[in-house]
Amino acid sequence: MGWREDLIARHEEEISKMREGIEWLESDKLQMWETNPDGKRKSLNADMIGHYSRAIESLSQIVRQLQSDIVHAHRAEAHD
């Protein structure tokens, strides 16, 4: 397995963990809060879901690019 495949596997594992985190946040199995200076608590779940969603999209784009690079590398090797 080459370095691209290693990165793909690592990124796919991170994507899976973030998707699970989103499921937990959406189902309220996990609650994230911040306390405002006035002592009131504010849920951060929506913010975290947004953060995870953007991170998943970024990593997914990287995975697609790496997969494309692998295809091109194999084609180049076949022509050598």
C-alpha positions as CSV (number, residue, x, y, z in Angstrom):
1,M,0.0,0.0,0.0
2,G,1.4,3.4,-1.0
3,W,1.3,6.7,0.8
4,R,-1.9,7.8,-1.0
5,E,-3.7,4.7,0.1
6,D,-2.5,5.3,3.6
7,L,-3.9,8.8,3.6
8,I,-7.2,7.7,2.1
9,A,-7.6,5.1,4.8
10,R,-6.7,7.6,7.5
11,H,-9.1,10.3,6.1
12,E,-11.9,7.8,5.7
13,E,-11.5,6.7,9.3
14,E,-11.7,10.4,10.4
15,I,-14.8,10.9,8.2
16,S,-16.5,7.9,9.8
17,K,-15.7,9.2,13.4
18,M,-17.1,12.6,12.5
19,R,-20.3,11.1,11.0
20,E,-20.8,9.2,14.2
21,G,-20.2,12.4,16.2
22,I,-22.9,14.1,14.1
23,E,-25.3,11.3,14.8
24,W,-24.7,11.6,18.5
25,L,-25.1,15.4,18.5
26,E,-28.3,15.1,16.4
27,S,-29.8,12.4,18.7
28,D,-28.7,14.4,21.9
29,K,-26.6,11.4,23.0
30,L,-23.8,14.1,23.2
31,Q,-24.4,17.6,24.4
32,M,-21.9,20.4,24.1
33,W,-22.5,23.6,26.0
34,E,-20.8,26.9,26.7
35,T,-21.6,29.1,29.6
36,N,-22.2,32.7,28.8
37,P,-20.8,35.4,31.2
38,D,-24.3,35.9,32.5
39,G,-24.3,32.2,33.6
40,K,-26.7,31.0,30.9
41,R,-25.8,27.8,29.0
42,K,-25.9,27.7,25.2
43,S,-25.9,24.5,23.2
44,L,-23.0,24.2,20.8
45,N,-24.4,21.1,19.1
46,A,-25.5,23.0,15.9
47,D,-22.1,24.7,15.7
48,M,-20.3,21.4,16.1
49,I,-22.5,19.7,13.5
50,G,-21.7,22.5,11.0
51,H,-18.0,22.2,11.8
52,Y,-18.0,18.4,11.4
53,S,-20.0,18.7,8.1
54,R,-17.5,21.2,6.6
55,A,-14.6,19.0,7.7
56,I,-16.2,15.9,6.2
57,E,-16.7,17.7,2.9
58,S,-13.1,18.9,2.9
59,L,-11.7,15.5,3.7
60,S,-14.0,13.9,1.1
61,Q,-12.6,16.2,-1.6
62,I,-9.1,15.2,-0.6
63,V,-10.0,11.5,-0.7
64,R,-11.4,11.9,-4.2
65,Q,-8.3,13.8,-5.4
66,L,-6.0,11.1,-4.0
67,Q,-8.1,8.4,-5.6
68,S,-7.9,10.3,-8.9
69,D,-4.1,10.6,-8.5
70,I,-3.8,6.8,-7.9
71,V,-5.7,6.1,-11.2
72,H,-3.5,8.6,-13.1
73,A,-0.3,7.1,-11.5
74,H,-1.4,3.6,-12.5
75,R,-2.1,4.7,-16.1
76,A,1.3,6.4,-16.3
77,E,3.0,3.2,-15.1
78,A,1.1,1.1,-17.7
79,H,2.4,3.4,-20.4
80,D,6.0,3.1,-19.3
